[in-house]
Amino acid sequence: MIDFGPMHAQLFEAFAQTVTVDGVDLQAVVTRDAEVLFEGGITDRRTMLDVRHQDRAHVRRGAVVSFEGATYTVDQIPSDDGHVVKVVLR
């Protein structure tokens, strides 16, 4: 089995920025204008975050997320592979 832990650590080291989730500062990789597929085949462009699995407890639906002077709300969490949690914002 391949250990992707070091790769994820390098990803966050290179690209992560500080975001605030319900008053807690976390490191996240921000992707703007990502195409997201919703139920029923509807697509939309959204801002997404990749956060470390260890920070999963802070990232829940409805949580308020702030970074770079903008404020968002967690809309959904489409995946959690045990290393990285993908988060869709609205």
Summary of the structure (lengths in Angstrom):
residues: 90
radius of gyration: 13.0
end to end distance: 36.0
largest distance: 41.3
contacts: 225
relative contact order: 0.22
helix: 22%
strand: 56%
